[in-house]
Amino acid sequence: MDKADIMEPHLPTLEQMQQWTHAIGQAQQLMLEQAAGAAGQTLPFSPETVARIQTSFADEGLAMWQRFIDSGGMFRDKPEPVPADSPAARKDRRFADPAWTQHPFYDLIRQSYLLVSDYMLQLADAVDGVDPKQKAKLRFATSGMLDALSPSNFPLTNPTVVEKTIESGGENLVKGLQHMLADLEKGQLTHTDGTQFELGVNIAATPGKVIHETPLYQLIHYAPSTPDVLATPLIIFPPWINRFYILDLSPQKSFVKWAVDQGISVFLVSWKSADASMKDLIWDDYILRGQIDAIDTVRDLLGVPSVHTIGYCVAGTTLAATLALLAARGEGSKVASATFFTAQVDFSRAGDLTLFIDDEQMKLVDQLSSQGFLDGRYMALTFNLLRGRDLIWNYVVNNYLLGQDYPPFDLLYWNGDTTNLPARWHRDYLTQLYRDNLLVVPGAITVDGTPIDLTKVTTPAYVQAGKEDHIAPLESVWKLTENLSGPVRFLLAGSGHIAGVINPPAAQKYQYWACEDSQPTLDAFLTAAQETKGSWWPDWRAWIERLDPQTVPVKGARVPGKGRLKAVEDAPGRYVKAR
């Protein structure tokens, strides 16, 4: 018996394939109904819609198999062309290897998988008469399951892995196993070679000093690089869900370094990663003993009446609450401007993250936070699940199946450098904001005993959103403009939650959209906005200079550690290095 005899498949007849497609249609519907039953409800399907989907699935499946059989199966010379409108024809980087289309066996696997995927997602969308959030959860779970079951994720059905295994004599699988065991030991998927980065050396390396330290944060003052600086300083509040140096990556990508080189006195808050001593921290602490304390510290140090501020993501949400509290106290003038990087205050359109917030998920969060804080690895996994195909399965294939070396990539190093979250704050944030959406209800939330109302905020604001942001969707970020009463400049950046923000001018990447006049709705903005190629950072720099163009020479307290507050240590400080 030769190799051809061993590999020759037994091709099914059209009648057998018709029976198969009918059976799989019934099976997939049963799976969805079973999933709904586990959630405590029965999914109502429209019989007409299901019949249409099943008929389309059966027709496309039979057509695919007819092409396969007519061409002589897996030993045909060339693959038959796939119709341009077929789901199997779409571009998908999981199937970038030419073998997926040129080799009949893999082509059949690919087309079959994409066809079943389309069918499953259509069936999930066909559920009717249920809560929209429940329907969205069903689609998210279905999509995640399909991503996990992709034939590209398995060694025997991925032609790239098969070829690599033959070429290396299986060494790739041995090396991949070493990677997998190392990840299991640390409880986290590795994305990059962390040995290539050292904080303060080639990442988070902008020169500066820690000039103020509390049990909650360290305040970094960066060394000026120009003889004169804007009189009004800038305080950056990064999210404490991740490390601050997303804004200070390599020198070529660092927003901090760029801002310093633009003649701005830059201060930045480095939050402490939570431990058991922080179990009782609540949102009030991050507002009062975090943002307001930093604002007052910088004002007193430099003897200025106000500061510019930036809040990124959750720190932007918190900055809005801080401004509302200052307004309620009659102290709104302490902040000259507020810039919001991909921040939300109205969570009614907050995207897929809301799918992780229900009673069952909150019970799980409580269990995982039994020591008084949530291990940052769980939060990292949540964000990875939002883009599982790119941030999980892509690395499963590259790291575990192909055994590839990890590339040195500063952004991925930051992504894996997790921080812990105070348990009480985390639960309150998820329930009060994401679940109950209380921040946009005037007086529904109190800070230090004072009811806050975002509509009382008149501080000039610069609101930046990302066109492809999956964490803070464009529609959700826009709502910030509807809740503030001061002048607002809204800007839409190309790309997403990270790349849309971290886009230095020198890179000449992406684009942004803006309007000179404010618009009443997002649709109106999108219609009127003008596109500009490249980074939006210069637009922001011009905006704050228009607010207050006055400059002062760099001397005295404008030099880190030379004023009333002496240097505690060099930047980036101890807090960012604590694990």
Order of alpha helices (4+ residues) and beta strands (2+ residues): alpha-alpha-alpha-alpha-alpha-alpha-alpha-alpha-beta-beta-beta-beta-alpha-beta-alpha-alpha-beta-alpha-beta-alpha-beta-alpha-alpha-beta-alpha-beta-beta-beta-alpha-beta-beta-alpha-beta-alpha-beta-beta
